[in-house]
Amino acid sequence: MNNFLIWLGKLDRRWLYLLMAIFVSIPIFLKMKMPVKPTKPVKMLYNYIQKLEQNDSIMIAFDYSPDSLAELQPMAKALLYHAFKKNVRVIGFALAWPSGSGLGLEAMQSTAAKYNFIMLK
């Protein structure tokens, strides 16, 4: 193991970048498809919103910061769309991160505008 680490330390970085490029591009060229299976908590949330009546209310916490925006903003927009589609009132708040309220407001406004929903302030 020690000899391998020494050999790896002496290896030219360009070879590592080439290997990385090959391994990253394999799924692109082979058109590999990964199955998307919703987990139990996702199904439970979906079913909960499905059972709500028109004009019921839910609260959504937008407690995330810009560094996790790429992961959490699409999930927030999907949740908002589902709630808006069912005509459920959404109350958004952010307690943990100061930037969360702005990110939540942007998610609510863009989702409401995209799907022609009315947003009250």
C-alpha positions as CSV (number, residue, x, y, z in Angstrom):
1,M,0.0,0.0,0.0
2,N,2.8,2.4,0.8
3,N,4.5,1.8,-2.6
4,F,1.2,2.5,-4.3
5,L,0.9,5.8,-2.6
6,I,4.4,6.8,-3.5
7,W,3.7,5.8,-7.1
8,L,0.5,7.7,-7.1
9,G,2.3,10.8,-5.7
10,K,4.8,10.7,-8.6
11,L,2.2,10.2,-11.3
12,D,1.7,13.1,-13.7
13,R,-1.6,14.9,-12.9
14,R,-2.6,15.0,-16.5
15,W,-3.1,11.2,-16.4
16,L,-5.4,11.6,-13.5
17,Y,-7.4,14.3,-15.3
18,L,-7.6,12.0,-18.3
19,L,-8.9,9.1,-16.3
20,M,-11.4,11.4,-14.5
21,A,-12.7,12.7,-17.9
22,I,-13.1,9.2,-19.2
23,F,-15.0,8.0,-16.2
24,V,-17.3,11.1,-16.1
25,S,-18.1,10.8,-19.8
26,I,-18.9,7.1,-19.9
27,P,-22.5,7.6,-18.6
28,I,-23.0,10.4,-21.2
29,F,-22.0,8.3,-24.2
30,L,-23.7,5.1,-23.0
31,K,-26.9,7.0,-22.2
32,M,-27.2,5.3,-18.9
33,K,-30.6,5.8,-17.1
34,M,-30.9,5.7,-13.4
35,P,-34.3,4.8,-12.0
36,V,-35.9,7.5,-9.8
37,K,-37.7,5.9,-6.9
38,P,-39.5,8.2,-4.4
39,T,-38.7,7.4,-0.8
40,K,-41.2,6.8,1.9
41,P,-41.0,10.3,3.3
42,V,-41.6,11.8,-0.1
43,K,-44.6,9.6,-0.7
44,M,-46.0,10.5,2.7
45,L,-45.6,14.3,2.0
46,Y,-47.2,13.9,-1.4
47,N,-50.2,11.9,0.0
48,Y,-50.5,14.5,2.8
49,I,-50.9,17.3,0.4
50,Q,-53.2,15.3,-1.8
51,K,-55.6,14.8,1.1
52,L,-55.8,18.5,1.9
53,E,-59.0,20.4,1.0
54,Q,-59.2,23.6,-1.0
55,N,-58.2,26.7,1.2
56,D,-56.4,24.5,3.8
57,S,-53.1,26.0,4.9
58,I,-49.6,24.6,5.2
59,M,-46.4,26.1,6.5
60,I,-43.1,25.7,4.7
61,A,-39.8,26.5,6.3
62,F,-37.3,27.9,3.9
63,D,-34.4,27.3,6.2
64,Y,-31.5,27.1,3.8
65,S,-28.8,29.3,2.5
66,P,-27.5,30.1,-1.0
67,D,-24.8,27.4,-0.8
68,S,-27.5,24.7,-0.8
69,L,-29.7,26.5,-3.3
70,A,-29.1,24.2,-6.2
71,E,-30.3,21.2,-4.2
72,L,-33.1,22.6,-2.1
73,Q,-34.7,25.3,-4.3
74,P,-36.1,22.8,-6.9
75,M,-37.6,20.7,-4.1
76,A,-39.2,23.8,-2.6
77,K,-40.6,24.8,-6.0
78,A,-42.0,21.3,-6.5
79,L,-43.7,21.4,-3.1
80,L,-45.1,24.9,-3.8
81,Y,-46.4,23.8,-7.2
82,H,-48.2,20.9,-5.7
83,A,-49.7,23.0,-2.9
84,F,-50.7,25.8,-5.4
85,K,-52.3,23.2,-7.7
86,K,-54.5,21.9,-4.9
87,N,-55.4,25.6,-4.0
88,V,-53.8,25.2,-0.6
89,R,-52.7,28.3,1.2
90,V,-48.9,28.4,1.8
91,I,-47.3,30.3,4.7
92,G,-43.5,30.5,4.2
93,F,-41.0,31.4,6.9
94,A,-37.3,31.1,7.6
95,L,-35.9,31.0,11.1
96,A,-32.4,29.5,10.9
97,W,-30.8,31.4,8.0
98,P,-31.3,35.1,7.3
99,S,-31.1,34.6,3.6
100,G,-33.8,31.9,3.7
101,S,-36.7,34.3,3.7
102,G,-35.4,35.9,0.4
103,L,-34.9,32.5,-1.2
104,G,-38.3,31.4,-0.1
105,L,-39.9,34.5,-1.4
106,E,-38.2,34.1,-4.7
107,A,-39.4,30.4,-4.9
108,M,-42.9,31.4,-4.1
109,Q,-43.0,34.3,-6.6
110,S,-41.4,32.4,-9.5
111,T,-43.7,29.4,-8.9
112,A,-46.8,31.5,-8.6
113,A,-45.9,33.5,-11.8
114,K,-45.0,30.4,-13.8
115,Y,-48.2,28.7,-13.1
116,N,-50.5,31.8,-13.0
117,F,-51.3,31.5,-9.3
118,I,-52.2,34.5,-7.2
119,M,-49.8,35.3,-4.4
120,L,-51.0,37.5,-1.5
121,K,-48.5,39.5,0.5
